[in-house]
Amino acid sequence: MASTTAAEGPQNTPFTRMVVGAMKSLYPEELADRAWDNTGLLLGNIDSNGQKTLGLDATPDHKTVLLTNDLSPRVAQEAVERKASVVVSYHPFIFRGLKSINLADPQQQILLQLAQRNIAVYCPHTAVDAVPGGLNDWLVDLISDPASSTRSAVQPTPSAPPAGFEGAGYGRKVEFAQAVPLADLVRRLAEGLGGLKHVMVAAPKQKQDPPAAVSARKVRSAAVCAGSGWDVLKSCDVDVLVTGEMTHHNALRATMEGKVVVTVFHSNSERAYLRQRMQPALEAELRKADAGAQVLVSTEDADPFEIWDVETLGAGATS
């Protein structure tokens, strides 16, 4: 009779299975918006028995996880150099079905590079957004005092959340017990996101309103959604919308409805969560089973956009 392992075929490494289990415990996959999102273990790896069966060279199973917001070529190389066995990428690096895997596509190059190194990739995305205490609750914590505000999910999850995760949903609406100056809300947000020096604000104003009058405006409510949040936030009857990015026309519509829009660039609304909340939570979960597990946060991950001061740009080359 064939062994159970042989009948099952190759499996992911024990550490990868442990990481996947820990992530599912913290961020249940049932909370993800599967109507469009692509979450879960998007690239597996092979345990030592499977490597032998398939005639592959053995690779060490380092007990290291690398967290990143986006899986770029620089982050993939960092995973190799820091000896990660698993990359947890908040954003999925595979969204659509692949009809081929080759070196002509830079994202597929990453897939091949990591597969060759036996590095797995897990992507939680909207499960992190929806979970109570997750990404959107963290954004609310940045702009408000939990003791003097109330919050609720903007949109419920498509199906009932599992036990212990009641209140899950996408986006958060927060009501402040007392009105707060818009400038204070923006400062708290920028500081909590890592000390941002610039944020983008669209505000309804009269022709004669100076900028100081807008920033001093008092607000009593806000709605937040990490990333690109218009579809979640557009129906919210609040004073302020906070998200990563919003199109020109949607921001214009919001201001016409009397709302202030605050944006910080897409991934800037997400990235600091990895270090502040996900890293300690995942490390604690993993160390219940293995005291040697470590969780690192990428130092190469960054928003693709930068703010350039054109007055300080060097002169271009002359012919």
N, C-alpha and C positions, 0 to 999 in steps of 0.2 A: 504494500500500500504506500502511495506517495505521502510524503510528510505534508502537514498543513501549510508550512511555509512554501514548499514547492508548488502546492496546488494554488496558492494565492498569487504566486509569481513575485517579482521584485517589489519591495516596499520602500517608502521613504525612510530616511534615517531615523533612528529613535529620537534624536534631538529635534528634528523637523516635526515629527509627530507631536512631540511635547509642546513646541512653539505653537503649532496650529491649535492644539487643545486649549492652551492658555489664552490665545487670541479669541477663540470662540467663547470661552468662559467670560472674558471681559467685554467682548463686542459680538454678541450672538449674530450669526449670519442671517438669521430670520429677520433681523431689523433692517437689512440692506434693501434698497429699492431695486429689486431684480427686474423691474419693467425696462430698465435701461442700463443699470450698473453691472459691472463684471467683477465680482468679489470672490475671495477664497484663495486657495492655493493655485496660483496660475502657472507656476513652474515647480515641478517636484524634483526630488533627487533620489539617489539609489543607495540603499544600505549596503553593508559589506558583503552580506550573503548574495544579494542581487548582483553586485559587481563581479563576484566570482562566477556566478551562473552565466552572466553575459560576457565573460572574458574581458572585463574592463580592469584597468589599473586601479588599485585601491587608493582612495583619497581619505585623508583624516576628517573625522566628524568633529570639528571645533565647536565648542559650546558657546558660540557667539552669535548674537543677532545684531544686525545693523538696521536702524530705523531711518527712513527717509520719506520726504513728502513726494518726491518724484524720482523715478529711476532713470537717470541720465547716464551717458557714457562715463562721466567722471565719477559718479556714485558707484557704478558697476566696478570700475577699477579700484575704487576705495574698498569695496567689499572684498575683493581679491587680496589687496594689500593688508587689510586688517583681519584677514583670516575669518571672515564671517561664513557660517554655514547656511544661514537664512537671512534674507533681506525682507523686512516688512516695509513695503512701499504703500503709503496711504492711498495714492492714486494708482489705479490699475495701469499696468504698462501694456496690457492687451485689452482692447475694447471690442474690436471686431474680429470675426472669424478670419483665420489665416489660410490662404490657399497655397502658400509656399513659405519656406523659411530659407532665406539666403542672405548673403552679405551685401546685397544691393540696398537693403533697407536698414537704416541705422538702428532702429529699435530691435530688429531681428538680429543684428550683430550682437546687441547686448544679450539677447536670449541665448544665442549660441555660445557666447563667452562664458556666461554663468553656468549653462548646462555642462560645458566642457570641464568646468571647475567643480561640478556637483554642488552648486549653490542654489538653494530653493528660493522662491519668491512668493510671499503671501500678501494679499491686498485687501484691506478691510473697508475702505472708503466710506460709503453711506451708513454702514453699521456704526462707525465711530461718530458720525453726525447725529444719528438718531438716539443712541443709548443715553439713558439718564446719567448725568455726570460726565458726558462725553464732550465732544468738540464744541457744540453750540452752547451747552451749559457753561463751559469754560469761558467762552466769549462773553456770556452774560456776567460771569463773575468778574471779568476785567472791567466792565463798565458800571457795575452796581455793587452795592453792599447787600449780601443775602439777607441780613437782618432787617433791612428796611426796603425790601422789594419783593414782589411775587412774580412767578414765571410760569409759563405753560408752553407746550409744544404748539407750533403753528399748524402743522399737518400731521395727522396720525400715520403710523406705519400701515402698509396695505393689509397686513393681517395682525391679529392680536399678538402682542409681545409675549415672550415666555414669562413664566412666573419669576418675580423678582425684578422685572424690568418694566413695570407699569409706568405709564407716563412717557414712554418712548415716542419719538416722532421727529420730524424734520423742522429745523428752525426753532427759534424760541421767541416768545413775546414776553416782555418784562414791564411791569408797572412799578414806578418809583413811589414810595410813600410820600416824599416831598419832591417838588420840582427841583431839577438840578440845571446849572448852566451848561449849555451845549459845549462850551470850551472845556469844562471839567471832564465831561464824558469823553471828548476826543483825546484829551491828555492821558486819561487813564487807559484808554484803548491803545494809544501809541506806545506808552510805557510797557504795558503788559505784553505787547507783541514783539518786544525786544528793543525798545527804544527807537522806534521809527521817528525820523526827523520830518517827514512829510506825509500827510494824508490828503485825499481828495474829497472835497465837500461840495455838494450841490444843494443850495438852499433857496426856498422861496423868499423873495425880498422885493421891497418897493424900490423905485428908481433912486430915491434919496437915501436909502439905507447904507451907511458906511459898513465896512467889514466888521468893525468892533461891535456894532449893534447886532449883527447876525450871531457872532460867537457868544455874546452875552445872553442870548435868548434862553429862556427857561423851558425845559422839556420835562414831561411827566411819564412818557412811555417810549419804548423802543422795541424793534424786532431785529433779530440777528440771524444770519445764515452764512456759514463759512463758504468760501469759494465764490461761485456765481449764483447769487441767491434770488434773483428777481422772480422766478416762477414760484418760489415758496413764499416770498414776502409781499407780492404785488397786491394782495387783498387785505393786508394788515392795516387796521385803523389805529395808527400810532404816530408819534411826532417824528421819530427818527428811524431810518433803515440803515443797518450796518451790515456790510458784506465785503467780499473781496473785490469784486468787479461788477460793473453794470454798464449796459450799452448807453450811448448818448440819448436815444429816444426814450428808453425806460426811465433814465434819470430825469429827463425833462418832464415826462408824465408824472413822476412822483412829486416833483416840485410844484407842478400845476395843481396837484391834489393837496398841497400844503405841507408836504413831508420834507424833511432834511435827509439827504443821502450822504453817507460816509463810506468811502471805499479805500482800500489799502493795498491793492494788487491781490490777485487771486490767491496765490500760495502764502502770502504774508498773513492772511487771515487764518492759516492752518498750521504753519510750520512750528511755531513755538510750542504748540500743544504737545508735540512729540517729546520734547525735553522736560517740559513742566509737568505733564500728566502721564503720557503713555509709557515713557521709559521707567519711572519708578513703579508703576502699576504692573507692567509686564515682568520686570525683574523680580518683584515680590512674588508673583504668581509662579514663575519658573523655579524660583529657589525653594518653593515648597517641595519640589520633586528632586532638584539638583542644585546643591549649594554652589557649584562651580559655574553655573550659567551666568553670562554677562550680557547686558544690553547696551549697545553703543548708539549714539546719534550721529548721523553723517555730518561731516564738516565741509563736504563738497556740494551739498544740496543748497540751491539758492533760487530765488525767483528769477526768471529770465529777463525781466525788465529792470532797468536802472534809471534813476533820475539824473540827467546830465545838466550841468550849468553851462550853457553855451558861451557865457562870457569868460569862462576859464579854460575853454578848449584850446589846445595848441594849434598853431598855424598848420595848414595842410602842406604836403610836399609840393614843391614847385618844380616845373620841368626846366 
